[in-house]
Structures are given as structure tokens and as C-alpha cells.
Amino acid sequence: MQSGAIRPLPHMLPSQLFNAEHEAFRDTVRKFYTQEVIPNTEKYEQQQHVDRDLWTKAGHLGLLCATMPEAYGGSGVDRLYSMILIEEQAYAMDSATGFSLHSDIVANYILNFGNEAQKQHWLPKMATGEMVTAIAMTEPGTGSDLQAIKTTAVLDGDEYIINGSKIFITNGYLCDMAIVVCKTGNSDKGSANLSLIIVEADRVGFSKGKPLHKIGMKGQDTCELFFDNVRVPKQNLLGAEGMGFMMLMKELAWERMLVAIICQAGAEAAFAHTVKYTKERQAFGKSISSFQNTRFKLAELRTEIDFCRTYLDRCMQLQLTENLGVDAAAAAKYKISEMFSKVVDECLQLHGGYGYMLEYPIARAYIDNRANRIYAGTNEIMKELISRTL
């Protein structure tokens, strides 16, 4: 197990995104992962979720909901701070913490679509880590087909009655609140039937399954959620009835960028570990980095990594000015997650038999990486989104 987060190799075209304040924040994040997360990796994998107090520690350092306005407990900073948090998570080879979903997905739904009372109630508690949150979209049997959602919310006086179940929910086991995608209508246009409703975890009828057993990302809190006649006040509705699909589409582009960022940084981390290993590993009396095949393979991988980094940085520039297109975000998620899979596979091969041993970071990266081509919309869905613009 590594003692600290690895540093990526310098990019051939240096990034122009970050300033001194960004890098100071990066130092804080790096120390947090080195001191609080990395030493507990095996523990988190065994219990299948992080310790609850890790959230409050992160909140105390200002690592949660940093992009939210100061009036709601955040720091009011730009999304490059979110990018830094995700990059440092990847450099630490951590797949257990679910901070970005909480801070950059759930919080944005509340900020962008919630009323003032909802913002004042939830966002400050999310920023401190007092409340852990989840977004409950995926259902058994629906996968990427959001319009096929079966969980219902029926208005009964001043309350919604929610019935149904969700699966593969990040932060689900520890969550104190979930934004639940529900079916509230029966029109022929499925997208007009969806609504987003805030559901507190202590509501009667809301229950959680045990953490799901996954082939990778074993320390990440992922479970099923069940709703059995759960009553919530109608003021828990985000926006208006029938706006759910529109809201989901607006925020999914940023969610896909989050996946692209962690894949990019993950590839850089896997590559840095591999360069280090090939320089140290001896075969036939010399380091394996001296063999032409190794040098050429590393040159190929570095080129692909740096090409994707340039595209990602450009996407982030557009994101900061709110000019990033849905197709560009989909392309970033698709291409960079595919690149990460190729890089980690080739890097494992360069490790030889040791690459298959879990005490080596490359093995952990290999099993943790695969889900990136599935969640936030499968890569097949990404291609569909891109093709619609042609």
C-alpha cells in the first residue's frame, strides 16, 4: 500500500487552468487524503463504506460543497476546486469517498432548482458534513432508461406517498437524505412524468439494503434504497412536477465531466506508478524501462494521456463560462474513460505477474476503473448523445 498520493508526471503541454489559490487548496486536499483516507483503505473496503466521521472532517476543512455560495455554507469558488478534489482522490488511488456526488451533483440540484427554504435548510448542513446525501435515479431493470422509472410519488393532500426501489446508489448506506427521481404523471411522453423529491432517510418506510458486493470500488458506499408508502411533505418537491427529466439532463453533463476528470487523473496516476516500477524492476541485469518495447509502450501511453488532458482542460474552460455542450461532455466521458481502461491494462502488463497482486496500486486501479464506462450513462449512451448532433 502506498504511503501517500503519487504525483503525476509533468504534462508535455502544461495546464494553464490553476492559480496559486487553487494549488494551495490542492495541498490541503492532498494532506487530507494522505493522512485520513489512504491509511484506512483496507478498513473501508472491509466495511464497504467510509467512516461517518470522515465526512465531518472533510467538511471542517472546506472540502465539501466548496462551489456553493457563502450564504449557504460554501466558499463560493469555481469548479476548478471540484476538479482538484477529484484529481487528488485519483492520485491517492481512492475509490471509497463519495464527496463529489454529494458536493457537485446533489448540492447543484438544490442550488439550481430548490427554493430558498430548501437551500437554507440543506446546503449548510451538507457543507459541514452534518448531512450526507445521495441521488437516487437507477432502478432494477431500468439502467440508463430514465423514462422507464417505476418509483411513484402520488400526491395525497399535502403529502407525497412514495413507493418503489433504487439500486447502485452511491452514498446510499450512510445518506441522511436522498433526492429521489419519481414518476408523478402518466402522460404518453415519459419525460414529462418525472419529478425530483427530497426524501429524508428517517422517514417511516424508507429503508436501506446492505452495501452491495462489487468487483471493484469495494470501499465505496453503494446500496439499494426501498420506499414503502413513504410520506413526505409536498414542499420537498424540487422545482415543479414534471420538471425532473429537464433537471436531470441539465446536471448530467457536469456529472459526466466528473467521471472524465477522475478517469484522466486515474490514468495519470496509473502511468506514474508504472514508470516508477519499470525503473526499479530488474530483468536480465537491467531495468525493464531500458527495453525498447517498454520505452515505446510508455511513449504511446503518455501521448494518449496528454492528448486527453488537453481536451479535458479545454472542456473545463468552457464549463467555467457555462458554454460546454452536452455532446462535448459526453465525448469527454466516453473517450477518457476508454483511454483509462487502455492505460491501466497496458500498465498492468508492464508490471508482469506483480500487476495482478492487490498490494500493487496498478491492480487496485485495474479493478476499480471498470465502472467508469458504465455509470453516469454508459459509453453506448454517450455515443448516442454525440450522434444526435450530427
Beta strands, then each sheet from edge to edge (+ up, - down):
strand 1: 133-136
strand 2: 152-156
strand 3: 159-170
strand 4: 177-183
strand 5: 194-200
strand 6: 206-208
strand 7: 222-233
strand 8: 237-238
strand 9: 282-283
strand 10: 286-287
sheet 1: 1+ 4+ 5- 8+
sheet 2: 2+ 3- 7+ 6-
sheet 3: 9+ 10-
end
